[in-house]
Amino acid sequence: MPTVNVAGQEVHVVDRGSGDPVLFLHAFPFNAAMWEYQYADLEADHRVVGIDLPGFGSSPAPADPKAATMGGWAEIVAGVITELGLERPTVVAASMGGYLTFELIRRHGDLLGPLVLVATRSKSDDVDTWEKRTEQQNALAGGEDIATLAKGMVDNLLSQASLDRPELADYVLALMQHNLPEGWIAALEAMKNRPDAMSALRGLANPTLVVAGVLDRVTPLAESNLISSLVTDGELVIIKDSSHLPNIENPQAFNEAVRAFLAKNAEAAAAPVEEAEPAVDAEADAAEADAPDDSAA
């Protein structure tokens, strides 16, 4: 099981396939395994890398969960990118992973290639959301079981059609439970104190695909529209029959959208750069034509 040690924090990574790199950042409260449908689809012609953030999946718990910040996590991700030799990877990030990507843009934008932002928002938490996250932290610190919290959240994360598929709902629950309480507490701390990202996104030059589930109740479509309008080169794709987890609820449509985006940017990167025609100074040419011909003297 591959691991990378960054500044004393050991993190588990998925590292499969070869080709242009694609880096996946997971949502809360999930882990790198939430992208399995995408790894399987892309690894034949891309190097796919997923990171279990501290306390999630197979990564050990952080030493001090209440000290977690998006900035600290951004340094971990930047360290993984450097350690694995990923050259400007396309970043695919969902929900909390999008918040982390915004911090990477601020700190290490030169390390990032095109972006795929899934079911995320640029605004910071409002007071109600901040308080709900704090309540969850207190419940976990008081011994509340992750399974209980996960069961209370799943209805809000999936569309009704997805909830009507017991195997899918069970799979999502299993992903949510394969994490540590310290990881949940750290993530809640980092999320509730993250800064607003609109200024970081405004005019961003990285090609950006924004993906939204048509039935998402956690991140309304207006939030995705806002992100696609803030960046310079933004494209919005809405995935039908899905809510907050379109990559799991409708993986075929999601993968098709991501593949089309990757192909478009690969073609753009491979296209030869046309040299600009030398500028013609009409006034200078006219002056030269009117000048006396000294060669006859």
DOLOKOL-754413 format. One record per residue (C-alpha): chain; residue in one letter; x negated, y, z. Coordinates in nm, 2 decimals, always signed. Layout:
BEGIN
+-------+------+--------+--------+--------+
| chain | resn |     c1 |     c2 |     c3 |
+-------+------+--------+--------+--------+
|     A |    a |      X |      Y |      Z |
...
+-------+------+--------+--------+--------+
This chain:
BEGIN
+-------+------+--------+--------+--------+
| chain | resn |     c1 |     c2 |     c3 |
+-------+------+--------+--------+--------+
|     A |    m |  +0.00 |  +0.00 |  +0.00 |
|     A |    p |  -0.19 |  +0.31 |  -0.12 |
|     A |    t |  -0.24 |  +0.59 |  +0.13 |
|     A |    v |  -0.41 |  +0.93 |  +0.11 |
|     A |    n |  -0.55 |  +1.11 |  +0.42 |
|     A |    v |  -0.51 |  +1.49 |  +0.40 |
|     A |    a |  -0.64 |  +1.70 |  +0.69 |
|     A |    g |  -0.60 |  +1.41 |  +0.94 |
|     A |    q |  -0.24 |  +1.32 |  +0.82 |
|     A |    e |  -0.21 |  +0.98 |  +0.65 |
|     A |    v |  +0.06 |  +0.97 |  +0.38 |
|     A |    h |  +0.18 |  +0.68 |  +0.18 |
|     A |    v |  +0.21 |  +0.73 |  -0.19 |
|     A |    v |  +0.36 |  +0.54 |  -0.48 |
|     A |    d |  +0.11 |  +0.54 |  -0.78 |
|     A |    r |  +0.21 |  +0.35 |  -1.08 |
|     A |    g |  +0.17 |  +0.36 |  -1.46 |
|     A |    s |  -0.06 |  +0.57 |  -1.67 |
|     A |    g |  -0.03 |  +0.87 |  -1.89 |
|     A |    d |  +0.08 |  +1.23 |  -1.82 |
|     A |    p |  +0.14 |  +1.26 |  -1.45 |
|     A |    v |  +0.49 |  +1.31 |  -1.29 |
|     A |    l |  +0.49 |  +1.39 |  -0.92 |
|     A |    f |  +0.81 |  +1.32 |  -0.72 |
|     A |    l |  +0.91 |  +1.49 |  -0.40 |
|     A |    h |  +1.20 |  +1.34 |  -0.20 |
|     A |    a |  +1.51 |  +1.49 |  -0.05 |
|     A |    f |  +1.61 |  +1.48 |  +0.32 |
|     A |    p |  +1.66 |  +1.23 |  +0.48 |
|     A |    f |  +1.51 |  +1.00 |  +0.22 |
|     A |    n |  +1.16 |  +0.90 |  +0.11 |
|     A |    a |  +0.97 |  +0.82 |  -0.21 |
|     A |    a |  +1.18 |  +0.51 |  -0.27 |
|     A |    m |  +1.47 |  +0.73 |  -0.37 |
|     A |    w |  +1.31 |  +0.77 |  -0.71 |
|     A |    e |  +1.28 |  +0.40 |  -0.79 |
|     A |    y |  +1.51 |  +0.42 |  -1.09 |
|     A |    q |  +1.29 |  +0.70 |  -1.23 |
|     A |    y |  +0.96 |  +0.51 |  -1.16 |
|     A |    a |  +1.09 |  +0.21 |  -1.34 |
|     A |    d |  +1.20 |  +0.41 |  -1.64 |
|     A |    l |  +0.89 |  +0.63 |  -1.68 |
|     A |    e |  +0.59 |  +0.42 |  -1.57 |
|     A |    a |  +0.54 |  +0.26 |  -1.91 |
|     A |    d |  +0.42 |  +0.59 |  -2.05 |
|     A |    h |  +0.36 |  +0.82 |  -1.75 |
|     A |    r |  +0.17 |  +0.80 |  -1.43 |
|     A |    v |  +0.44 |  +0.83 |  -1.17 |
|     A |    v |  +0.34 |  +0.94 |  -0.81 |
|     A |    g |  +0.58 |  +0.97 |  -0.52 |
|     A |    i |  +0.49 |  +1.09 |  -0.17 |
|     A |    d |  +0.64 |  +0.98 |  +0.16 |
|     A |    l |  +0.63 |  +1.30 |  +0.37 |
|     A |    p |  +0.51 |  +1.25 |  +0.73 |
|     A |    g |  +0.75 |  +1.03 |  +0.93 |
|     A |    f |  +0.93 |  +0.91 |  +0.61 |
|     A |    g |  +0.91 |  +0.58 |  +0.44 |
|     A |    s |  +0.58 |  +0.42 |  +0.51 |
|     A |    s |  +0.40 |  +0.74 |  +0.63 |
|     A |    p |  +0.31 |  +0.77 |  +1.00 |
|     A |    a |  +0.49 |  +1.02 |  +1.21 |
|     A |    p |  +0.35 |  +1.37 |  +1.24 |
|     A |    a |  +0.16 |  +1.44 |  +1.56 |
|     A |    d |  +0.39 |  +1.73 |  +1.65 |
|     A |    p |  +0.72 |  +1.73 |  +1.47 |
|     A |    k |  +0.84 |  +2.07 |  +1.60 |
|     A |    a |  +0.52 |  +2.22 |  +1.44 |
|     A |    a |  +0.62 |  +2.12 |  +1.09 |
|     A |    t |  +0.65 |  +2.39 |  +0.82 |
|     A |    m |  +0.69 |  +2.39 |  +0.45 |
|     A |    g |  +0.35 |  +2.56 |  +0.43 |
|     A |    g |  +0.19 |  +2.27 |  +0.61 |
|     A |    w |  +0.36 |  +2.02 |  +0.39 |
|     A |    a |  +0.25 |  +2.21 |  +0.08 |
|     A |    e |  -0.11 |  +2.17 |  +0.19 |
|     A |    i |  -0.05 |  +1.80 |  +0.22 |
|     A |    v |  +0.10 |  +1.77 |  -0.13 |
|     A |    a |  -0.18 |  +1.99 |  -0.28 |
|     A |    g |  -0.43 |  +1.76 |  -0.11 |
|     A |    v |  -0.26 |  +1.45 |  -0.27 |
|     A |    i |  -0.27 |  +1.62 |  -0.61 |
|     A |    t |  -0.64 |  +1.69 |  -0.58 |
|     A |    e |  -0.73 |  +1.36 |  -0.42 |
|     A |    l |  -0.55 |  +1.16 |  -0.70 |
|     A |    g |  -0.68 |  +1.38 |  -0.98 |
|     A |    l |  -0.34 |  +1.48 |  -1.10 |
|     A |    e |  -0.38 |  +1.75 |  -1.37 |
|     A |    r |  -0.09 |  +2.00 |  -1.35 |
|     A |    p |  +0.17 |  +1.73 |  -1.30 |
|     A |    t |  +0.53 |  +1.77 |  -1.39 |
|     A |    v |  +0.70 |  +1.80 |  -1.04 |
|     A |    v |  +1.04 |  +1.64 |  -1.00 |
|     A |    a |  +1.19 |  +1.75 |  -0.66 |
|     A |    a |  +1.53 |  +1.70 |  -0.50 |
|     A |    s |  +1.69 |  +1.92 |  -0.24 |
|     A |    m |  +1.43 |  +1.95 |  +0.04 |
|     A |    g |  +1.17 |  +1.85 |  -0.21 |
|     A |    g |  +1.27 |  +2.17 |  -0.40 |
|     A |    y |  +1.21 |  +2.38 |  -0.09 |
|     A |    l |  +0.87 |  +2.22 |  -0.07 |
|     A |    t |  +0.80 |  +2.30 |  -0.44 |
|     A |    f |  +0.89 |  +2.66 |  -0.38 |
|     A |    e |  +0.62 |  +2.68 |  -0.11 |
|     A |    l |  +0.37 |  +2.51 |  -0.35 |
|     A |    i |  +0.45 |  +2.78 |  -0.61 |
|     A |    r |  +0.35 |  +3.04 |  -0.36 |
|     A |    r |  +0.03 |  +2.87 |  -0.24 |
|     A |    h |  -0.09 |  +2.65 |  -0.52 |
|     A |    g |  +0.10 |  +2.74 |  -0.84 |
|     A |    d |  -0.21 |  +2.67 |  -1.05 |
|     A |    l |  -0.18 |  +2.30 |  -0.96 |
|     A |    l |  +0.17 |  +2.26 |  -1.10 |
|     A |    g |  +0.30 |  +2.19 |  -1.45 |
|     A |    p |  +0.67 |  +2.20 |  -1.56 |
|     A |    l |  +0.93 |  +2.16 |  -1.29 |
|     A |    v |  +1.25 |  +1.95 |  -1.25 |
|     A |    l |  +1.45 |  +2.09 |  -0.96 |
|     A |    v |  +1.74 |  +1.87 |  -0.85 |
|     A |    a |  +2.03 |  +1.97 |  -0.63 |
|     A |    t |  +1.83 |  +2.24 |  -0.45 |
|     A |    r |  +1.87 |  +2.61 |  -0.36 |
|     A |    s |  +1.65 |  +2.91 |  -0.35 |
|     A |    k |  +1.81 |  +3.08 |  -0.05 |
|     A |    s |  +1.70 |  +3.02 |  +0.31 |
|     A |    d |  +1.94 |  +2.87 |  +0.57 |
|     A |    d |  +2.23 |  +3.08 |  +0.70 |
|     A |    v |  +2.30 |  +3.09 |  +1.07 |
|     A |    d |  +2.55 |  +2.80 |  +1.06 |
|     A |    t |  +2.32 |  +2.57 |  +0.88 |
|     A |    w |  +2.03 |  +2.66 |  +1.11 |
|     A |    e |  +2.24 |  +2.57 |  +1.41 |
|     A |    k |  +2.35 |  +2.24 |  +1.26 |
|     A |    r |  +1.99 |  +2.14 |  +1.20 |
|     A |    t |  +1.90 |  +2.23 |  +1.55 |
|     A |    e |  +2.19 |  +2.02 |  +1.68 |
|     A |    q |  +2.06 |  +1.72 |  +1.48 |
|     A |    q |  +1.71 |  +1.77 |  +1.62 |
|     A |    n |  +1.85 |  +1.78 |  +1.98 |
|     A |    a |  +2.06 |  +1.47 |  +1.92 |
|     A |    l |  +1.75 |  +1.28 |  +1.79 |
|     A |    a |  +1.53 |  +1.40 |  +2.07 |
|     A |    g |  +1.80 |  +1.28 |  +2.31 |
|     A |    g |  +1.79 |  +0.93 |  +2.17 |
|     A |    e |  +2.06 |  +0.94 |  +1.90 |
|     A |    d |  +2.02 |  +0.66 |  +1.65 |
|     A |    i |  +1.92 |  +0.75 |  +1.29 |
|     A |    a |  +2.18 |  +0.50 |  +1.16 |
|     A |    t |  +2.46 |  +0.68 |  +1.34 |
|     A |    l |  +2.35 |  +1.02 |  +1.19 |
|     A |    a |  +2.30 |  +0.87 |  +0.85 |
|     A |    k |  +2.65 |  +0.72 |  +0.84 |
|     A |    g |  +2.79 |  +1.06 |  +0.93 |
|     A |    m |  +2.61 |  +1.22 |  +0.64 |
|     A |    v |  +2.66 |  +0.98 |  +0.35 |
|     A |    d |  +3.02 |  +1.08 |  +0.27 |
|     A |    n |  +2.90 |  +1.43 |  +0.20 |
|     A |    l |  +2.61 |  +1.32 |  -0.02 |
|     A |    l |  +2.80 |  +1.09 |  -0.27 |
|     A |    s |  +3.09 |  +1.14 |  -0.50 |
|     A |    q |  +3.40 |  +0.94 |  -0.43 |
|     A |    a |  +3.32 |  +0.72 |  -0.73 |
|     A |    s |  +2.99 |  +0.64 |  -0.58 |
|     A |    l |  +3.14 |  +0.58 |  -0.24 |
|     A |    d |  +3.38 |  +0.33 |  -0.40 |
|     A |    r |  +3.07 |  +0.12 |  -0.50 |
|     A |    p |  +2.97 |  -0.04 |  -0.17 |
|     A |    e |  +2.64 |  -0.16 |  -0.30 |
|     A |    l |  +2.54 |  +0.19 |  -0.39 |
|     A |    a |  +2.66 |  +0.34 |  -0.07 |
|     A |    d |  +2.47 |  +0.07 |  +0.13 |
|     A |    y |  +2.15 |  +0.13 |  -0.08 |
|     A |    v |  +2.17 |  +0.51 |  +0.01 |
|     A |    l |  +2.22 |  +0.43 |  +0.37 |
|     A |    a |  +1.92 |  +0.19 |  +0.38 |
|     A |    l |  +1.70 |  +0.47 |  +0.22 |
|     A |    m |  +1.81 |  +0.71 |  +0.49 |
|     A |    q |  +1.74 |  +0.47 |  +0.77 |
|     A |    h |  +1.39 |  +0.37 |  +0.66 |
|     A |    n |  +1.24 |  +0.67 |  +0.83 |
|     A |    l |  +1.13 |  +0.77 |  +1.18 |
|     A |    p |  +1.31 |  +1.01 |  +1.42 |
|     A |    e |  +1.00 |  +1.22 |  +1.43 |
|     A |    g |  +1.02 |  +1.26 |  +1.05 |
|     A |    w |  +1.38 |  +1.37 |  +1.07 |
|     A |    i |  +1.29 |  +1.63 |  +1.34 |
|     A |    a |  +1.00 |  +1.76 |  +1.15 |
|     A |    a |  +1.20 |  +1.80 |  +0.83 |
|     A |    l |  +1.48 |  +1.98 |  +1.00 |
|     A |    e |  +1.22 |  +2.21 |  +1.16 |
|     A |    a |  +1.06 |  +2.29 |  +0.83 |
|     A |    m |  +1.39 |  +2.34 |  +0.64 |
|     A |    k |  +1.56 |  +2.56 |  +0.89 |
|     A |    n |  +1.26 |  +2.80 |  +0.91 |
|     A |    r |  +1.17 |  +2.81 |  +0.54 |
|     A |    p |  +1.16 |  +3.15 |  +0.37 |
|     A |    d |  +1.39 |  +3.27 |  +0.09 |
|     A |    a |  +1.24 |  +3.16 |  -0.25 |
|     A |    m |  +1.41 |  +3.39 |  -0.49 |
|     A |    s |  +1.11 |  +3.63 |  -0.52 |
|     A |    a |  +0.88 |  +3.33 |  -0.59 |
|     A |    l |  +1.10 |  +3.20 |  -0.87 |
|     A |    r |  +1.18 |  +3.53 |  -1.03 |
|     A |    g |  +0.99 |  +3.54 |  -1.36 |
|     A |    l |  +0.82 |  +3.20 |  -1.30 |
|     A |    a |  +0.66 |  +3.10 |  -1.62 |
|     A |    n |  +0.66 |  +2.72 |  -1.57 |
|     A |    p |  +0.92 |  +2.55 |  -1.79 |
|     A |    t |  +1.19 |  +2.45 |  -1.55 |
|     A |    l |  +1.48 |  +2.20 |  -1.58 |
|     A |    v |  +1.75 |  +2.24 |  -1.31 |
|     A |    v |  +1.96 |  +1.94 |  -1.26 |
|     A |    a |  +2.29 |  +1.95 |  -1.08 |
|     A |    g |  +2.56 |  +1.69 |  -0.99 |
|     A |    v |  +2.90 |  +1.81 |  -1.12 |
|     A |    l |  +3.06 |  +1.71 |  -0.79 |
|     A |    d |  +2.79 |  +1.83 |  -0.55 |
|     A |    r |  +2.94 |  +1.96 |  -0.22 |
|     A |    v |  +2.61 |  +2.02 |  -0.05 |
|     A |    t |  +2.45 |  +2.24 |  -0.32 |
|     A |    p |  +2.72 |  +2.41 |  -0.52 |
|     A |    l |  +2.67 |  +2.46 |  -0.90 |
|     A |    a |  +2.62 |  +2.84 |  -0.84 |
|     A |    e |  +2.29 |  +2.77 |  -0.67 |
|     A |    s |  +2.16 |  +2.57 |  -0.96 |
|     A |    n |  +2.28 |  +2.85 |  -1.20 |
|     A |    l |  +2.09 |  +3.10 |  -0.99 |
|     A |    i |  +1.76 |  +2.91 |  -1.01 |
|     A |    s |  +1.79 |  +2.86 |  -1.39 |
|     A |    s |  +1.85 |  +3.23 |  -1.43 |
|     A |    l |  +1.56 |  +3.35 |  -1.21 |
|     A |    v |  +1.29 |  +3.16 |  -1.39 |
|     A |    t |  +1.16 |  +3.27 |  -1.73 |
|     A |    d |  +1.21 |  +2.94 |  -1.91 |
|     A |    g |  +1.50 |  +2.77 |  -1.74 |
|     A |    e |  +1.74 |  +2.50 |  -1.86 |
|     A |    l |  +2.04 |  +2.37 |  -1.66 |
|     A |    v |  +2.17 |  +2.01 |  -1.70 |
|     A |    i |  +2.49 |  +1.90 |  -1.52 |
|     A |    i |  +2.52 |  +1.52 |  -1.45 |
|     A |    k |  +2.87 |  +1.38 |  -1.45 |
|     A |    d |  +3.01 |  +1.13 |  -1.20 |
|     A |    s |  +2.76 |  +1.24 |  -0.94 |
|     A |    s |  +2.73 |  +1.46 |  -0.63 |
|     A |    h |  +2.41 |  +1.54 |  -0.44 |
|     A |    l |  +2.20 |  +1.24 |  -0.56 |
|     A |    p |  +2.24 |  +1.24 |  -0.94 |
|     A |    n |  +1.92 |  +1.04 |  -0.99 |
|     A |    i |  +2.08 |  +0.75 |  -0.79 |
|     A |    e |  +2.45 |  +0.79 |  -0.88 |
|     A |    n |  +2.40 |  +0.83 |  -1.25 |
|     A |    p |  +2.04 |  +0.73 |  -1.32 |
|     A |    q |  +2.09 |  +0.67 |  -1.69 |
|     A |    a |  +2.21 |  +1.03 |  -1.76 |
|     A |    f |  +1.95 |  +1.17 |  -1.52 |
|     A |    n |  +1.66 |  +0.98 |  -1.68 |
|     A |    e |  +1.77 |  +1.08 |  -2.03 |
|     A |    a |  +1.76 |  +1.45 |  -1.92 |
|     A |    v |  +1.42 |  +1.42 |  -1.76 |
|     A |    r |  +1.27 |  +1.22 |  -2.06 |
|     A |    a |  +1.40 |  +1.49 |  -2.31 |
|     A |    f |  +1.24 |  +1.76 |  -2.09 |
|     A |    l |  +0.91 |  +1.58 |  -2.07 |
|     A |    a |  +0.90 |  +1.51 |  -2.44 |
|     A |    k |  +0.98 |  +1.88 |  -2.52 |
|     A |    n |  +0.70 |  +2.00 |  -2.30 |
|     A |    a |  +0.45 |  +1.74 |  -2.43 |
|     A |    e |  +0.52 |  +1.86 |  -2.79 |
|     A |    a |  +0.48 |  +2.22 |  -2.68 |
|     A |    a |  +0.15 |  +2.14 |  -2.51 |
|     A |    a |  +0.02 |  +1.95 |  -2.82 |
|     A |    a |  +0.12 |  +2.21 |  -3.07 |
|     A |    p |  -0.17 |  +2.40 |  -3.22 |
|     A |    v |  -0.20 |  +2.76 |  -3.11 |
|     A |    e |  -0.17 |  +2.98 |  -3.41 |
|     A |    e |  -0.44 |  +3.24 |  -3.44 |
|     A |    a |  -0.30 |  +3.59 |  -3.47 |
|     A |    e |  -0.35 |  +3.77 |  -3.80 |
|     A |    p |  -0.61 |  +4.05 |  -3.77 |
|     A |    a |  -0.44 |  +4.38 |  -3.72 |
|     A |    v |  -0.43 |  +4.61 |  -4.02 |
|     A |    d |  -0.50 |  +4.98 |  -3.95 |
|     A |    a |  -0.32 |  +5.15 |  -4.24 |
|     A |    e |  -0.45 |  +5.50 |  -4.15 |
|     A |    a |  -0.81 |  +5.37 |  -4.14 |
|     A |    d |  -0.76 |  +5.20 |  -4.48 |
|     A |    a |  -0.62 |  +5.52 |  -4.63 |
|     A |    a |  -0.91 |  +5.73 |  -4.49 |
|     A |    e |  -1.16 |  +5.48 |  -4.64 |
|     A |    a |  -0.99 |  +5.50 |  -4.98 |
|     A |    d |  -1.01 |  +5.88 |  -4.98 |
|     A |    a |  -1.38 |  +5.89 |  -4.87 |
|     A |    p |  -1.64 |  +6.00 |  -5.13 |
|     A |    d |  -1.83 |  +5.71 |  -5.30 |
|     A |    d |  -2.19 |  +5.76 |  -5.19 |
|     A |    s |  -2.31 |  +5.47 |  -5.39 |
|     A |    a |  -2.31 |  +5.69 |  -5.71 |
|     A |    a |  -2.56 |  +5.94 |  -5.57 |
+-------+------+--------+--------+--------+
